[in-house]
């Protein structure tokens, strides 16, 4: 007998991954019955998973119309990038005095797996790395805001990687610098490295425009 909760989680994980990875193209239609048949489940876990992805901002849905993967919008991507550029360095500073040795060890373990990784694998490791820091703020409001921003930001980040790749080695070096500063409890350095870690908004717009053409 199938477990409805497990089916929902499996569909959610698979569909989210396909959207992030580009297998479900921006703007493409998502029909519940088609997805249920493709995934070999009933319509219920598909409907529930799609509702979760609407809440995450990865799917758009309006009454009496098919749901769609969100469209690429370089202007929105820039707006989100600018918000994160303000909030994530602040969050990193807040986390500096609150992060536990266990969490720092988790950052080191993730960082150790990044060299040689690319594409969606690297992005998933990167996402987990940054969420550990965000959650270490112990600030539920800030965690909620940044989680929502990162869900949509990741959609654009993976699209940008598909457009012309990414400088993984540079980002890995910056991760190492973040970990070292966290170990020293150097809030100024953590904040500065995190601010420098972001892609310039103009570069993000350029890369996403390549996909639109």
C-alpha positions in Angstrom: 0.0 0.0 0.0 1.3 3.4 -1.0 2.0 6.0 1.7 0.3 9.3 0.7 2.8 11.4 2.7 5.8 9.6 1.1 4.2 10.0 -2.3 3.7 13.7 -1.8 7.3 14.2 -0.6 8.7 12.2 -3.5 6.7 14.1 -6.0 7.7 17.4 -4.4 11.4 16.5 -4.4 11.3 15.3 -8.0 9.3 18.2 -9.4 11.3 20.8 -7.5 14.5 19.3 -8.8 13.2 19.2 -12.4 12.2 22.9 -12.2 15.5 24.0 -10.7 17.5 21.9 -13.2 15.6 23.1 -16.2 13.9 19.8 -17.2 10.7 21.7 -16.6 11.3 24.8 -18.7 10.3 28.3 -17.4 6.7 29.0 -18.4 5.9 25.4 -19.3 2.5 24.0 -18.4 2.0 21.6 -15.5 -1.0 19.4 -15.7 -1.9 17.3 -12.6 -3.2 14.3 -14.5 -0.2 14.2 -16.8 2.3 14.5 -13.9 0.4 11.8 -11.9 0.6 9.4 -14.9 4.3 10.2 -15.4 5.2 9.7 -11.8 3.0 6.7 -11.3 0.9 8.2 -8.4 -2.6 9.4 -7.9 -3.5 13.1 -8.5 -3.7 13.9 -4.8 0.1 13.9 -4.0 0.7 15.8 -7.2 -1.9 18.4 -6.3 -0.4 18.8 -2.8 3.2 19.0 -4.1 2.2 21.7 -6.6 0.5 23.7 -3.9 3.7 23.6 -1.9 5.7 24.8 -5.0 3.2 27.6 -5.5 4.0 28.7 -1.9 7.7 28.4 -2.7 7.3 30.7 -5.7 8.4 28.1 -8.2 5.0 27.6 -9.8 2.3 30.1 -10.7 -1.3 29.2 -10.7 -4.6 31.0 -11.3 -8.2 29.9 -11.2 -9.4 28.0 -14.3 -6.0 27.9 -15.9 -3.2 25.4 -16.0 -0.3 25.9 -13.5 3.0 26.9 -15.0 6.6 26.9 -14.0 7.5 30.5 -13.2 8.8 32.6 -16.0 12.4 34.0 -16.2 12.3 37.6 -15.2 15.8 39.2 -15.1 14.4 42.3 -13.4 12.9 40.2 -10.6 16.1 38.2 -10.3 18.1 41.5 -9.8 15.6 42.7 -7.1 16.0 39.5 -5.2 19.7 39.6 -5.5 19.8 43.1 -4.1 17.6 42.1 -1.2 19.8 39.2 -0.4 22.9 41.4 -0.7 21.5 43.5 2.2 20.1 40.7 4.3 22.6 37.8 4.0 25.7 39.6 5.2 23.6 40.9 8.1 22.4 37.3 8.8 26.0 36.1 8.7 27.1 38.7 11.2 24.2 37.7 13.5 25.2 34.0 13.1 28.8 34.6 14.0 28.3 34.6 17.8 25.4 32.0 17.7 26.6 29.3 15.4 27.5 26.1 17.2 30.7 24.0 16.7 28.5 21.2 15.3 27.1 23.6 12.7 30.6 24.8 11.7 31.6 21.1 11.3 28.6 20.7 9.0 29.8 23.7 6.9 33.2 22.1 6.6 31.7 18.8 5.6 29.7 20.4 2.8 32.6 22.5 1.7 34.7 19.4 1.4 32.2 17.9 -1.0 32.1 20.9 -3.3 35.3 20.7 -5.2 34.7 18.8 -8.4 30.9 19.1 -8.1 29.0 21.1 -10.8 25.5 22.1 -11.8 22.6 21.1 -9.6 24.8 19.0 -7.3 27.0 21.9 -6.4 24.0 24.2 -6.1 22.3 21.9 -3.6 25.5 21.7 -1.5 25.7 25.5 -1.7 22.1 26.0 -0.7 22.6 23.7 2.4 25.8 25.6 3.3 24.1 29.0 3.3 20.9 27.7 5.1 23.1 26.5 8.0 24.4 30.0 8.4 21.0 31.6 8.1 19.4 29.2 10.6 22.3 29.9 13.0 20.9 33.4 13.4 18.2 31.9 15.7 15.9 34.6 14.2 12.8 32.9 12.9 11.6 36.0 11.1 14.9 36.5 9.2 15.1 32.7 8.5 11.6 32.8 7.0 12.3 35.8 4.8 15.6 34.5 3.5 14.3 31.0 2.9 11.6 32.4 0.7 14.1 34.6 -1.2 16.5 31.8 -1.6 13.9 29.4 -3.1 13.2 31.8 -5.9 16.8 33.0 -6.1 18.0 29.4 -6.6 15.6 29.1 -9.6 17.5 32.0 -11.2 20.9 30.9 -10.1 20.6 27.5 -11.7 19.2 29.2 -14.9 22.3 31.5 -14.9 24.6 28.4 -14.6 22.9 26.8 -17.6 23.5 30.0 -19.5 27.3 30.2 -19.2 28.5 28.2 -16.2 29.9 29.5 -13.0 33.2 30.1 -11.2 33.0 27.3 -8.8 36.6 27.5 -7.6 36.1 31.2 -6.6 33.0 30.4 -4.7 34.6 27.5 -2.9 37.5 29.7 -1.8 35.0 32.2 -0.4 33.2 29.4 1.5 36.5 28.5 3.0 37.1 32.1 4.1 33.6 32.3 5.6 34.2 29.1 7.6 37.6 30.5 8.9 36.0 33.8 9.9 33.2 32.0 11.7 35.7 29.9 13.6 37.5 33.1 14.8 34.1 34.6 15.6 35.1 37.6 13.5 31.8 39.2 12.6 33.2 42.0 10.5 35.1 39.6 8.3 32.2 37.2 8.0 30.0 40.0 6.9 32.5 41.4 4.4 33.3 38.0 2.8 29.6 37.2 2.5 28.9 40.6 0.8 31.7 40.0 -1.7 30.4 36.4 -2.3 27.3 37.6 -4.3 27.2 37.9 -8.0 27.0 41.5 -9.2 23.4 42.2 -10.3 24.4 43.4 -13.7 26.2 40.1 -14.3 23.2 38.1 -13.2 21.0 40.1 -15.6 23.4 39.5 -18.5 23.5 35.8 -18.0 19.7 35.4 -17.7 19.3 37.5 -20.8 21.3 34.9 -22.7 18.5 32.4 -22.0 15.8 34.8 -23.2 17.4 35.2 -26.6 
